[in-house]
Amino acid sequence: SDSHVWSHDGAAVPNTLAQSLFIVAVVFVAPLLAVVLLARGSIHSGIAMFSLSMLGALIFGVLFHFVLDTPDWCSHVRGVGSQAFCVSAVLLAAVEVIGVAWGGYCYRATRYDP
């Protein structure tokens, strides 16, 4: 995630305020909340929060980097940092897919836990 944040700067692709707020809430705050829930023994809720944050980040990233016609769309990014931007976007999406799959597996495995 940090490398993609830096690649936004390197490729001169700024985020809007709404995008930044979403990223802070879903990519940074929600996983921390998941850790708090897990630490307090709410295993199922913590895994659900983690899984939803990964899914939200995946959908957001895929839409903005590969689907919607936005400045974030990899096909539009040009210049020095464009390759790092697009490679980090693909790698980030792959990690998020793994996170969603792992979270879904764990959620189902713990469905009878509190």
C-alpha positions in Angstrom: 0.0 0.0 0.0 2.8 2.4 0.9 4.5 1.8 -2.5 1.3 2.6 -4.3 0.9 5.8 -2.3 4.4 6.8 -3.3 3.8 5.9 -6.9 0.8 8.3 -6.9 3.3 11.1 -6.1 5.9 9.8 -8.6 3.4 9.6 -11.4 1.8 12.9 -10.4 -1.7 11.3 -9.9 -3.4 13.1 -7.0 -6.4 11.8 -5.2 -9.5 13.8 -4.7 -10.7 14.6 -1.2 -13.4 12.0 -1.4 -10.9 9.4 -2.6 -8.6 10.3 0.2 -11.3 10.0 2.8 -12.4 6.6 1.5 -8.8 5.4 1.5 -8.2 6.5 5.1 -11.4 4.9 6.3 -11.3 1.7 4.3 -7.5 1.0 3.9 -6.2 2.4 7.2 -9.0 2.7 9.9 -11.1 -0.4 9.1 -8.2 -2.8 9.4 -7.1 -1.2 12.7 -10.7 -1.6 13.9 -10.5 -5.2 12.9 -7.4 -5.7 15.0 -9.2 -4.1 18.0 -12.2 -6.4 17.6 -9.9 -9.4 17.3 -7.9 -8.4 20.4 -11.1 -8.0 22.4 -12.2 -11.5 21.4 -14.7 -10.6 18.8 -13.2 -13.0 16.3 -16.1 -13.2 13.8 -16.7 -9.5 13.8 -13.0 -8.7 13.5 -12.6 -11.1 10.5 -15.8 -9.6 9.0 -14.3 -6.0 9.3 -11.0 -7.1 7.8 -12.7 -8.9 4.9 -15.0 -6.0 4.2 -12.1 -3.5 4.2 -10.2 -5.7 1.8 -13.2 -6.0 -0.5 -13.8 -2.3 -0.4 -10.2 -1.5 -1.2 -10.2 -4.1 -4.0 -13.4 -2.7 -5.6 -12.2 0.9 -5.3 -8.8 0.1 -6.7 -10.1 -2.0 -9.6 -12.6 0.7 -10.5 -10.2 3.6 -10.4 -7.2 1.9 -11.9 -8.6 -0.4 -14.5 -12.3 0.3 -15.2 -13.4 4.0 -14.9 -12.1 6.7 -17.2 -10.3 8.7 -14.4 -6.8 10.2 -14.0 -6.0 7.0 -11.9 -6.7 4.7 -14.8 -3.5 3.0 -15.7 -3.9 3.7 -19.4 -3.9 7.4 -18.7 -0.9 7.6 -16.4 2.2 8.8 -18.3 5.6 9.9 -17.4 8.5 8.8 -15.2 6.4 7.0 -12.5 3.8 5.5 -14.7 5.2 2.0 -14.7 5.7 1.9 -10.9 2.1 3.2 -10.5 0.5 0.5 -12.7 2.7 -2.3 -11.4 1.9 -1.4 -7.8 -1.8 -1.1 -8.6 -1.8 -4.7 -10.0 0.2 -6.0 -7.1 -2.1 -4.2 -4.6 -5.1 -5.7 -6.3 -3.5 -9.2 -6.1 -2.9 -8.8 -2.4 -6.5 -7.6 -1.9 -7.8 -10.6 -3.7 -5.8 -12.9 -1.4 -7.1 -10.9 1.6 -10.7 -11.2 0.5 -10.3 -14.9 -0.1 -8.5 -15.5 3.2 -11.0 -13.4 5.1 -13.9 -15.2 3.5 -12.4 -18.5 4.4 -11.8 -17.5 8.0 -15.2 -15.9 8.3 -16.9 -19.1 7.3 -14.6 -21.1 9.6 -15.5 -19.0 12.6 -19.2 -18.5 12.0 -20.1 -20.2 15.3 -17.6 -18.1 17.3 -18.8 -14.9 19.0 
